[in-house]
Amino acid sequence: MNAMELSEHAPAKLNLALHVTGQRGDGYHLVDSLVCFTAIGDVVHLSPGPLSLAIAGPFGAGLDPGDDNLCLCAARLAGGQAAIRLTKNLPVASGIGGGSADAAAVLRGLRRMGHVLPGGLERLGADVPVCLASQPARMQGVGEQLTPLPPLPPLHLVLANPGLSLSTPQVFTQMENRQNPPLPPLPDFHDLATLIRWLRGTGNHLEAPALRLAPVIGEVILALRGTGAAFARMSGSGATCFGIFEDAARAAHAAKRLRQHGWWAVHTELAQPPATG
């Protein structure tokens, strides 16, 4: 391993559409999801040293730096030794893949430091494989079937969370139907209108179960629409929601309006894929 210090961006993951298509005998749910990544995210800093983890940032207090933290689990899976410092900019347990993105960032950093990328990434969590690439993809199965997609059109986004953490397993327990059709055929998303038209023919099958646990999610979605979003939906298992706006100025104005509710709200855009070297 080279004696070097480096930083890796851990972008937020958005499930633009998420269909639950079944459940395996071992309890794992089958999904079909269109996933993208945003410019906002956590930051992972790695430096040579014995394996350790320090957490800072706006949402750092909500995370346990103990042995079960996914950053440490990822490093152990890769056989890596590094001092890890995580700046937690994203809400915890909020449906935007924060923990999985952090683990994937650790793996990318260790690869840059000379470690081989380990197999069995799904053991860290269903979202870790897609977060490793951090580029638009169709995610199927239990998260292990990934189809990279061409770049999406530029998106002006607002992410909003009402200050809630939701347990993904708990949301799944609220589901009434686990046998749903897959996503409709994916067109060439050559412009925003095509993407939004396609999204309106899809859903997030975890949104209704999450609403039973946290009705405020519905208020967030309505607020996004009320501030001009051309499309709004919950991401993942919630409680973070996203709105797609026509331009950056409208997105920035909407985020400011939503923060007046006391919610976490930021405007952002799509992330650039991380370097593969």
C-alpha positions as a Markdown table, in Angstrom:
| # | Residue | x | y | z |
|---|---|---|---|---|
| 1 | Met | 0.0 | 0.0 | 0.0 |
| 2 | Asn | 1.4 | 3.4 | -1.0 |
| 3 | Ala | 2.0 | 5.9 | 1.8 |
| 4 | Met | -0.6 | 8.5 | 0.6 |
| 5 | Glu | -3.5 | 10.5 | 1.8 |
| 6 | Leu | -6.6 | 10.9 | -0.3 |
| 7 | Ser | -10.3 | 11.9 | -0.3 |
| 8 | Glu | -13.2 | 10.2 | -2.0 |
| 9 | His | -16.6 | 11.7 | -2.6 |
| 10 | Ala | -19.6 | 9.6 | -1.5 |
| 11 | Pro | -22.5 | 11.0 | -3.6 |
| 12 | Ala | -26.1 | 10.6 | -2.5 |
| 13 | Lys | -28.0 | 7.9 | -4.4 |
| 14 | Leu | -31.5 | 8.6 | -5.7 |
| 15 | Asn | -34.0 | 5.9 | -6.7 |
| 16 | Leu | -35.7 | 7.9 | -9.4 |
| 17 | Ala | -38.1 | 4.9 | -9.8 |
| 18 | Leu | -38.2 | 1.8 | -7.5 |
| 19 | His | -40.4 | -1.2 | -8.2 |
| 20 | Val | -40.6 | -4.2 | -5.7 |
| 21 | Thr | -41.0 | -7.2 | -8.0 |
| 22 | Gly | -40.9 | -10.1 | -5.5 |
| 23 | Gln | -39.4 | -11.7 | -2.5 |
| 24 | Arg | -36.9 | -14.6 | -2.3 |
| 25 | Gly | -37.2 | -17.5 | 0.1 |
| 26 | Asp | -34.5 | -16.1 | 2.2 |
| 27 | Gly | -36.5 | -12.9 | 2.8 |
| 28 | Tyr | -34.6 | -10.6 | 0.5 |
| 29 | His | -36.7 | -8.4 | -1.7 |
| 30 | Leu | -36.3 | -8.2 | -5.5 |
| 31 | Val | -36.3 | -4.7 | -7.0 |
| 32 | Asp | -36.1 | -3.0 | -10.3 |
| 33 | Ser | -34.8 | 0.6 | -10.0 |
| 34 | Leu | -33.5 | 3.5 | -12.0 |
| 35 | Val | -30.7 | 4.9 | -9.9 |
| 36 | Cys | -28.6 | 8.1 | -10.2 |
| 37 | Phe | -26.2 | 10.0 | -8.0 |
| 38 | Thr | -26.0 | 13.7 | -7.0 |
| 39 | Ala | -23.2 | 16.2 | -6.6 |
| 40 | Ile | -24.0 | 16.5 | -2.9 |
| 41 | Gly | -22.7 | 13.7 | -0.7 |
| 42 | Asp | -20.4 | 12.7 | 2.2 |
| 43 | Val | -16.6 | 12.8 | 2.0 |
| 44 | Val | -14.3 | 10.0 | 3.0 |
| 45 | His | -10.7 | 10.8 | 3.8 |
| 46 | Leu | -8.1 | 8.0 | 4.0 |
| 47 | Ser | -4.6 | 8.2 | 5.4 |
| 48 | Pro | -2.0 | 5.5 | 6.2 |
| 49 | Gly | -2.3 | 4.0 | 9.7 |
| 50 | Pro | -4.1 | 1.3 | 11.7 |
| 51 | Leu | -7.7 | 0.8 | 10.8 |
| 52 | Ser | -9.8 | 3.5 | 12.6 |
| 53 | Leu | -12.8 | 5.7 | 12.0 |
| 54 | Ala | -13.5 | 9.3 | 13.0 |
| 55 | Ile | -16.8 | 10.9 | 12.1 |
| 56 | Ala | -17.6 | 14.6 | 11.8 |
| 57 | Gly | -19.9 | 16.8 | 9.7 |
| 58 | Pro | -23.5 | 18.1 | 10.1 |
| 59 | Phe | -24.9 | 14.6 | 10.6 |
| 60 | Gly | -21.9 | 13.0 | 12.3 |
| 61 | Ala | -23.6 | 12.8 | 15.7 |
| 62 | Gly | -26.2 | 10.4 | 14.3 |
| 63 | Leu | -23.6 | 7.7 | 13.5 |
| 64 | Asp | -21.8 | 5.1 | 15.6 |
| 65 | Pro | -18.1 | 4.8 | 14.8 |
| 66 | Gly | -18.1 | 1.3 | 16.2 |
| 67 | Asp | -17.1 | -1.9 | 14.6 |
| 68 | Asp | -20.4 | -2.3 | 12.8 |
| 69 | Asn | -20.0 | 0.9 | 10.8 |
| 70 | Leu | -20.1 | 0.1 | 7.1 |
| 71 | Cys | -16.8 | 2.1 | 6.5 |
| 72 | Leu | -14.9 | -0.3 | 8.8 |
| 73 | Cys | -16.7 | -3.3 | 7.4 |
| 74 | Ala | -15.7 | -2.3 | 3.9 |
| 75 | Ala | -12.1 | -1.8 | 4.9 |
| 76 | Arg | -12.0 | -5.2 | 6.6 |
| 77 | Leu | -13.6 | -6.9 | 3.6 |
| 78 | Ala | -10.8 | -5.4 | 1.4 |
| 79 | Gly | -8.1 | -6.3 | 3.9 |
| 80 | Gly | -7.2 | -2.6 | 4.2 |
| 81 | Gln | -5.5 | -0.7 | 7.0 |
| 82 | Ala | -6.2 | 3.0 | 7.0 |
| 83 | Ala | -7.2 | 5.9 | 9.2 |
| 84 | Ile | -10.7 | 6.8 | 7.9 |
| 85 | Arg | -12.3 | 10.2 | 8.5 |
| 86 | Leu | -15.9 | 10.5 | 7.4 |
| 87 | Thr | -17.5 | 13.9 | 6.9 |
| 88 | Lys | -21.2 | 13.2 | 7.2 |
| 89 | Asn | -23.1 | 15.7 | 5.1 |
| 90 | Leu | -26.2 | 13.6 | 4.4 |
| 91 | Pro | -29.0 | 12.6 | 6.8 |
| 92 | Val | -28.7 | 9.2 | 8.3 |
| 93 | Ala | -31.0 | 6.3 | 7.4 |
| 94 | Ser | -32.8 | 8.6 | 4.9 |
| 95 | Gly | -33.2 | 6.6 | 1.7 |
| 96 | Ile | -30.3 | 8.1 | -0.3 |
| 97 | Gly | -27.7 | 5.4 | 0.3 |
| 98 | Gly | -25.5 | 7.3 | 2.6 |
| 99 | Gly | -23.9 | 4.4 | 4.5 |
| 100 | Ser | -23.5 | 2.3 | 1.3 |
| 101 | Ala | -22.0 | 5.3 | -0.5 |
| 102 | Asp | -19.6 | 5.8 | 2.3 |
| 103 | Ala | -18.5 | 2.1 | 2.2 |
| 104 | Ala | -18.1 | 2.3 | -1.5 |
| 105 | Ala | -16.0 | 5.4 | -1.2 |
| 106 | Val | -13.7 | 3.5 | 1.3 |
| 107 | Leu | -13.3 | 0.7 | -1.2 |
| 108 | Arg | -12.5 | 3.1 | -4.1 |
| 109 | Gly | -10.0 | 4.9 | -1.8 |
| 110 | Leu | -8.3 | 1.6 | -0.8 |
| 111 | Arg | -8.1 | 0.6 | -4.5 |
| 112 | Arg | -6.3 | 3.8 | -5.2 |
| 113 | Met | -4.0 | 3.0 | -2.3 |
| 114 | Gly | -3.1 | -0.4 | -3.9 |
| 115 | His | -5.7 | -2.8 | -2.5 |
| 116 | Val | -7.6 | -5.2 | -4.7 |
| 117 | Leu | -11.3 | -4.6 | -4.9 |
| 118 | Pro | -12.9 | -7.5 | -2.9 |
| 119 | Gly | -15.7 | -9.8 | -4.1 |
| 120 | Gly | -18.9 | -10.3 | -2.2 |
| 121 | Leu | -19.8 | -6.6 | -2.0 |
| 122 | Glu | -23.4 | -7.4 | -1.5 |
| 123 | Arg | -22.5 | -8.6 | 2.0 |
| 124 | Leu | -22.1 | -5.0 | 2.9 |
| 125 | Gly | -25.5 | -4.1 | 1.6 |
| 126 | Ala | -27.6 | -4.2 | -1.5 |
| 127 | Asp | -26.7 | -0.7 | -2.5 |
| 128 | Val | -23.0 | -1.0 | -2.2 |
| 129 | Pro | -22.3 | -2.4 | -5.8 |
| 130 | Val | -24.2 | 0.4 | -7.5 |
| 131 | Cys | -22.7 | 3.0 | -5.2 |
| 132 | Leu | -19.2 | 1.8 | -6.1 |
| 133 | Ala | -19.7 | 3.0 | -9.7 |
| 134 | Ser | -21.8 | 6.0 | -8.7 |
| 135 | Gln | -23.2 | 6.4 | -12.2 |
| 136 | Pro | -26.7 | 6.0 | -13.7 |
| 137 | Ala | -27.8 | 2.4 | -13.7 |
| 138 | Arg | -30.7 | 0.0 | -13.7 |
| 139 | Met | -30.5 | -2.1 | -10.5 |
| 140 | Gln | -32.3 | -5.4 | -10.4 |
| 141 | Gly | -32.5 | -8.6 | -8.4 |
| 142 | Val | -31.4 | -7.8 | -4.8 |
| 143 | Gly | -29.1 | -5.1 | -6.1 |
| 144 | Glu | -26.5 | -7.3 | -7.7 |
| 145 | Gln | -27.8 | -7.1 | -11.3 |
| 146 | Leu | -26.5 | -3.7 | -12.6 |
| 147 | Thr | -27.0 | -2.3 | -16.1 |
| 148 | Pro | -25.0 | 0.9 | -16.6 |
| 149 | Leu | -26.9 | 3.6 | -18.5 |
| 150 | Pro | -25.8 | 6.4 | -20.8 |
| 151 | Pro | -25.7 | 9.8 | -19.0 |
| 152 | Leu | -29.0 | 11.2 | -18.0 |
| 153 | Pro | -30.0 | 14.8 | -19.1 |
| 154 | Pro | -28.8 | 17.5 | -16.7 |
| 155 | Leu | -31.1 | 17.6 | -13.7 |
| 156 | His | -31.7 | 20.5 | -11.3 |
| 157 | Leu | -32.7 | 18.7 | -8.1 |
| 158 | Val | -33.9 | 19.5 | -4.6 |
| 159 | Leu | -33.4 | 16.9 | -1.9 |
| 160 | Ala | -35.6 | 17.4 | 1.2 |
| 161 | Asn | -35.9 | 15.4 | 4.4 |
| 162 | Pro | -38.3 | 16.3 | 7.3 |
| 163 | Gly | -35.7 | 15.3 | 9.9 |
| 164 | Leu | -36.7 | 11.6 | 10.1 |
| 165 | Ser | -34.7 | 8.4 | 10.0 |
| 166 | Leu | -36.7 | 5.4 | 8.7 |
| 167 | Ser | -35.7 | 1.7 | 9.1 |
| 168 | Thr | -35.7 | 0.0 | 5.7 |
| 169 | Pro | -36.9 | -3.4 | 7.1 |
| 170 | Gln | -39.7 | -1.6 | 9.0 |
| 171 | Val | -40.9 | 0.0 | 5.8 |
| 172 | Phe | -40.9 | -3.3 | 4.0 |
| 173 | Thr | -43.1 | -4.8 | 6.8 |
| 174 | Gln | -45.7 | -2.2 | 5.9 |
| 175 | Met | -45.9 | -3.4 | 2.3 |
| 176 | Glu | -49.2 | -4.9 | 1.2 |
| 177 | Asn | -48.1 | -6.2 | -2.3 |
| 178 | Arg | -44.6 | -7.5 | -3.0 |
| 179 | Gln | -45.4 | -8.9 | -6.5 |
| 180 | Asn | -45.3 | -5.9 | -8.8 |
| 181 | Pro | -44.5 | -5.5 | -12.5 |
| 182 | Pro | -40.9 | -4.4 | -13.4 |
| 183 | Leu | -40.1 | -1.0 | -14.8 |
| 184 | Pro | -41.4 | -0.3 | -18.2 |
| 185 | Pro | -38.9 | -0.4 | -21.1 |
| 186 | Leu | -36.3 | 2.3 | -20.7 |
| 187 | Pro | -36.2 | 4.8 | -23.6 |
| 188 | Asp | -33.2 | 6.9 | -24.6 |
| 189 | Phe | -33.5 | 9.7 | -22.0 |
| 190 | His | -32.2 | 12.3 | -24.4 |
| 191 | Asp | -34.0 | 15.2 | -22.7 |
| 192 | Leu | -35.7 | 16.1 | -19.5 |
| 193 | Ala | -39.2 | 15.9 | -20.9 |
| 194 | Thr | -38.7 | 12.3 | -22.0 |
| 195 | Leu | -37.3 | 11.3 | -18.5 |
| 196 | Ile | -40.2 | 12.9 | -16.7 |
| 197 | Arg | -42.8 | 11.4 | -19.0 |
| 198 | Trp | -41.3 | 8.0 | -18.3 |
| 199 | Leu | -41.1 | 8.6 | -14.6 |
| 200 | Arg | -44.8 | 9.3 | -14.5 |
| 201 | Gly | -45.4 | 5.8 | -15.7 |
| 202 | Thr | -43.4 | 4.3 | -12.8 |
| 203 | Gly | -43.6 | 4.4 | -9.0 |
| 204 | Asn | -41.7 | 3.9 | -5.8 |
| 205 | His | -43.4 | 1.0 | -4.2 |
| 206 | Leu | -41.9 | 1.9 | -0.8 |
| 207 | Glu | -43.5 | 5.3 | -0.8 |
| 208 | Ala | -47.0 | 4.2 | 0.4 |
| 209 | Pro | -45.6 | 2.0 | 3.2 |
| 210 | Ala | -43.3 | 4.8 | 4.3 |
| 211 | Leu | -46.2 | 7.2 | 4.4 |
| 212 | Arg | -48.0 | 4.9 | 6.9 |
| 213 | Leu | -45.1 | 5.3 | 9.2 |
| 214 | Ala | -44.4 | 8.9 | 8.5 |
| 215 | Pro | -47.3 | 10.9 | 7.0 |
| 216 | Val | -45.1 | 14.0 | 6.9 |
| 217 | Ile | -43.4 | 12.5 | 3.8 |
| 218 | Gly | -46.5 | 13.4 | 1.9 |
| 219 | Glu | -46.2 | 17.0 | 3.1 |
| 220 | Val | -42.6 | 17.1 | 1.7 |
| 221 | Ile | -43.7 | 15.8 | -1.7 |
| 222 | Leu | -46.6 | 18.3 | -1.8 |
| 223 | Ala | -44.2 | 21.1 | -0.8 |
| 224 | Leu | -41.8 | 20.2 | -3.6 |
| 225 | Arg | -44.6 | 20.3 | -6.1 |
| 226 | Gly | -45.9 | 23.5 | -4.7 |
| 227 | Thr | -42.6 | 25.2 | -5.1 |
| 228 | Gly | -42.5 | 24.4 | -8.8 |
| 229 | Ala | -41.1 | 20.8 | -9.2 |
| 230 | Ala | -41.9 | 19.3 | -12.5 |
| 231 | Phe | -41.7 | 15.9 | -10.8 |
| 232 | Ala | -41.4 | 14.9 | -7.1 |
| 233 | Arg | -41.2 | 11.5 | -5.3 |
| 234 | Met | -39.7 | 9.8 | -2.3 |
| 235 | Ser | -36.3 | 8.1 | -2.8 |
| 236 | Gly | -35.5 | 4.6 | -1.6 |
| 237 | Ser | -37.2 | 3.7 | 1.7 |
| 238 | Gly | -37.4 | 7.4 | 2.7 |
| 239 | Ala | -37.8 | 9.8 | 4.3 |
| 240 | Thr | -35.8 | 11.9 | 1.8 |
| 241 | Cys | -37.7 | 13.1 | -1.2 |
| 242 | Phe | -36.5 | 14.7 | -4.4 |
| 243 | Gly | -37.9 | 17.3 | -6.9 |
| 244 | Ile | -36.8 | 17.8 | -10.4 |
| 245 | Phe | -36.9 | 21.5 | -11.5 |
| 246 | Glu | -36.5 | 23.2 | -14.8 |
| 247 | Asp | -33.5 | 25.3 | -13.9 |
| 248 | Ala | -31.0 | 25.9 | -11.1 |
| 249 | Ala | -32.6 | 29.2 | -9.9 |
| 250 | Arg | -36.0 | 27.6 | -9.3 |
| 251 | Ala | -34.4 | 24.7 | -7.5 |
| 252 | Ala | -32.4 | 27.0 | -5.2 |
| 253 | His | -35.5 | 29.1 | -4.5 |
| 254 | Ala | -37.5 | 25.9 | -3.7 |
| 255 | Ala | -34.8 | 24.6 | -1.3 |
| 256 | Lys | -34.8 | 27.9 | 0.5 |
| 257 | Arg | -38.6 | 27.7 | 0.9 |
| 258 | Leu | -38.5 | 24.2 | 2.2 |
| 259 | Arg | -35.9 | 25.0 | 4.8 |
| 260 | Gln | -38.5 | 27.4 | 6.3 |
| 261 | His | -40.4 | 24.3 | 7.4 |
| 262 | Gly | -37.4 | 23.3 | 9.5 |
| 263 | Trp | -36.5 | 20.6 | 7.0 |
| 264 | Trp | -33.2 | 19.7 | 5.6 |
| 265 | Ala | -33.3 | 20.8 | 2.0 |
| 266 | Val | -30.6 | 21.4 | -0.6 |
| 267 | His | -30.4 | 22.0 | -4.3 |
| 268 | Thr | -28.0 | 20.0 | -6.3 |
| 269 | Glu | -27.4 | 18.3 | -9.7 |
| 270 | Leu | -26.1 | 15.0 | -11.0 |
| 271 | Ala | -22.7 | 13.9 | -9.9 |
| 272 | Gln | -19.8 | 13.2 | -12.2 |
| 273 | Pro | -18.8 | 9.5 | -12.1 |
| 274 | Pro | -15.8 | 8.9 | -9.9 |
| 275 | Ala | -12.4 | 8.2 | -11.4 |
| 276 | Thr | -11.8 | 4.5 | -12.0 |
| 277 | Gly | -8.0 | 4.5 | -11.5 |
